Amino acid sequence: MSTNVNIAHVRERLEQRRTELLSRSRRVERDLHRVEAPLSADSSERAMEIRNDATLAAIGRAADTEIAEIDAALQRLEEGEYGICKSCGRSIEVRRLLALPQSVRCASCWG
């Protein structure tokens, strides 16, 4: 485990980001299922709404992917494997972990 990272702070950041993403994912689901606003009766507006659905779906998938990455990072924290590169086994740079706490590879292995 990387010794220069405040694990409590990392856990807090990951959990906070996870909460934000879950909220976003729920909003996307509501919007896609037209819970609050059904499709417009106007055909041109309806076409625009359907095109927007593709963008919403992509946002939802991105949120779900990041949630899975965060869950895996939280699991690595619990197992004492956080901050270790999955490719080379060396410590992931602190700057990288601060920028992207769910990182699984060091900068050398990533690029």
C-alpha positions as CSV (number, residue, x, y, z in Angstrom):
1,M,0.0,0.0,0.0
2,S,1.2,3.5,-0.8
3,T,2.4,5.0,2.5
4,N,2.2,8.6,1.5
5,V,-1.6,8.7,0.9
6,N,-4.1,9.5,3.7
7,I,-6.2,6.4,3.4
8,A,-9.1,7.9,5.4
9,H,-9.2,10.9,3.1
10,V,-9.1,8.6,0.0
11,R,-11.9,6.5,1.4
12,E,-14.0,9.7,2.1
13,R,-13.4,11.0,-1.4
14,L,-14.3,7.7,-3.0
15,E,-17.4,7.4,-1.0
16,Q,-18.5,10.9,-1.7
17,R,-17.9,10.5,-5.5
18,R,-19.8,7.2,-5.4
19,T,-22.8,9.0,-3.7
20,E,-22.7,11.7,-6.4
21,L,-22.6,9.1,-9.2
22,L,-25.4,7.0,-7.7
23,S,-27.5,10.2,-7.7
24,R,-26.6,10.9,-11.3
25,S,-27.4,7.4,-12.3
26,R,-30.8,7.5,-10.7
27,R,-31.6,10.8,-12.4
28,V,-30.6,9.4,-15.7
29,E,-32.8,6.3,-15.2
30,R,-35.8,8.5,-14.3
31,D,-35.2,10.7,-17.3
32,L,-34.9,7.7,-19.6
33,H,-38.0,6.1,-18.3
34,R,-39.8,9.4,-18.6
35,V,-41.0,9.3,-15.0
36,E,-41.5,13.1,-14.8
37,A,-42.0,14.1,-18.4
38,P,-43.4,11.9,-21.1
39,L,-42.3,12.3,-24.8
40,S,-43.6,15.4,-26.4
41,A,-46.6,15.2,-28.7
42,D,-44.7,17.3,-31.3
43,S,-42.8,15.0,-33.6
44,S,-39.7,17.3,-34.1
45,E,-39.4,17.7,-30.3
46,R,-39.9,14.0,-29.8
47,A,-37.1,13.3,-32.2
48,M,-34.8,15.6,-30.3
49,E,-35.8,14.0,-27.0
50,I,-35.0,10.5,-28.4
51,R,-31.6,11.7,-29.7
52,N,-31.0,13.1,-26.2
53,D,-31.8,9.7,-24.8
54,A,-28.7,8.3,-26.4
55,T,-26.6,10.9,-24.7
56,L,-28.3,10.2,-21.4
57,A,-27.7,6.5,-21.7
58,A,-24.0,7.1,-22.3
59,I,-23.8,9.3,-19.2
60,G,-25.6,6.6,-17.3
61,R,-23.1,3.9,-18.5
62,A,-20.1,6.1,-17.7
63,A,-21.5,6.7,-14.1
64,D,-22.1,2.9,-13.7
65,T,-18.5,2.2,-14.9
66,E,-17.0,4.7,-12.5
67,I,-19.1,3.3,-9.6
68,A,-17.7,-0.1,-10.3
69,E,-14.1,1.3,-10.4
70,I,-14.8,3.0,-7.1
71,D,-16.2,-0.1,-5.5
72,A,-13.1,-2.0,-6.6
73,A,-10.9,0.7,-5.1
74,L,-12.8,0.6,-1.8
75,Q,-12.3,-3.2,-1.8
76,R,-8.6,-2.8,-2.4
77,L,-8.5,-0.4,0.6
78,E,-10.2,-3.0,2.7
79,E,-7.7,-5.7,1.6
80,G,-4.6,-3.5,2.0
81,E,-3.9,-3.6,-1.7
82,Y,-4.7,0.0,-2.5
83,G,-2.1,2.0,-4.3
84,I,-0.4,-1.1,-5.8
85,C,-0.1,-1.2,-9.6
86,K,-2.0,-4.2,-11.0
87,S,0.5,-4.5,-13.9
88,C,4.0,-4.2,-12.3
89,G,3.3,-4.4,-8.5
90,R,5.0,-1.2,-7.7
91,S,3.4,1.7,-5.8
92,I,1.2,4.0,-7.8
93,E,2.4,7.6,-7.7
94,V,0.7,9.7,-5.0
95,R,0.0,12.4,-7.5
96,R,-1.9,9.9,-9.6
97,L,-3.9,8.6,-6.7
98,L,-4.8,12.1,-5.6
99,A,-6.0,12.9,-9.2
100,L,-7.7,9.6,-9.8
101,P,-8.2,7.7,-6.5
102,Q,-9.5,4.6,-8.2
103,S,-6.3,4.1,-10.3
104,V,-5.2,0.6,-10.7
105,R,-2.0,1.2,-12.7
106,C,1.0,3.5,-12.2
107,A,1.8,6.1,-14.8
108,S,4.5,3.9,-16.4
109,C,2.1,1.0,-17.0
110,W,-0.9,3.2,-17.9
111,G,0.8,4.9,-20.9
